[in-house]
Amino acid sequence: MSEIAGNVTVLDHPLIQHKLTIMRNKETSIAGFRRLLREIAHLMCYEVTRDLKLELIDIETPMAPMKSPAIKGKKLVFASILRAGNGLLDGMLDLVPAARVAHIGMYRDHETLEPVEYYFKAPSSLEDRLIIVVDPMLATANSATVAVEKLKQVGATDIRFLCLLAAPEGVKHFTEVHPDVPVFTAAIDSHLNESGYIIPGLGDAGDRMYGTK
């Protein structure tokens, strides 16, 4: 892992970077893109959860009783910003199948680039849980900042944000609004274009996952 500044960490593991390169390629198929997003989510989930607290619990192996480490505290919450966030969510649930799931429905108004919320559903007792918000792209960060604010309003206090790609403009905006929320990403690209897309990026993650335009 490579910390860029403050609360921003680039996950520079070679397997993450290799899979991201294939995902960027415009010739990668829908099926291939979806599979790679799930695979990269496994690797990123491993990194973003590496400092979870453990406690010793009593179990019995086939050979003898023992004390063995288990994750401490209430179940994690993965909060997916719809719809593209579900591509990362699926892979993370492969590793942490007992996690609770929140869904935050947002879409970007393509004229104003502002987020429009249409759905929100989260588990109870967020104040006692680690919440990992997932969305493949941190572009303008408008949707991400609103989503995190919504979670804070319903009690969340321990939040991390995980994305595949980020733009410098989005990182700056997000960290200014939520300096208490660590950001984990596989890459910080060059800039945003006039339409608010990350350059060089990989296109619209949702469209590439689902074959839409």
C-alpha positions, 0 to 999 in steps of 0.5 A, a space after each residue: 500500500 502507498 499512502 499519498 497524503 493524509 487519509 488517501 491510500 493507493 492500493 498498489 499491489 501488482 495483481 490489483 494493478 494488472 487487473 485494472 489495466 485489463 479493465 481499462 482496455 476498451 476491448 475487454 468484454 462485458 463479461 470480462 469486465 464484470 469478472 475482473 471487477 469482482 476479482 479486484 474487489 477481493 484483493 481490495 477488500 483484503 487491504 481495506 480490512 487488514 487492521 480489523 480488531 480480533 479477539 480470542 474465542 473458544 473453539 474445538 478442533 477435531 484434535 483439541 480445544 483452543 483459543 483462536 482469533 475471530 473478528 471482534 465486534 458487530 458485523 461489518 456493513 458494506 454500503 453500495 452506491 448504486 448501481 455500479 457499487 454492486 460490482 465491488 459489493 459482490 466481490 467483497 461479500 465473497 470474502 465477508 459473507 456475514 457482512 450487512 449491506 446498505 444500498 444508497 441509490 444515486 444518479 448523476 444529473 449529466 447537466 449539473 453533475 450533481 447527485 440525485 438520491 432515489 433510494 436509501 436502506 441501511 442496517 440498524 446500529 450503524 454507530 457500532 459498526 465499521 461501514 465501508 462505502 463502495 463505488 468504482 469511481 470517485 470522479 467529482 465526488 459529489 455522489 460519494 460526499 452525499 452518500 457518506 453524509 447520509 450515513 453519518 446522519 443515521 448514526 455512522 461514525 466509523 466509515 471508509 470509502 473504497 473505489 477503483 479509480 479516483 480523480 485528483 479533483 474528487 479526492 480533494 473535494 471528498 477529503 475536504 468535506 469528510 476529512 475523517 473518512 479514509 479513502 482507498 483506491 487502486 489509482 489516482 488518474 490525471 484529471 476530469 474532462 468537461 463532462 466529469 469523467 475520469 481521464 484516462 479512466 475506464 469509461 462508465 463503470 456501470 455501463 461497462 458492467 451491464 452493457 448499457 449506454 
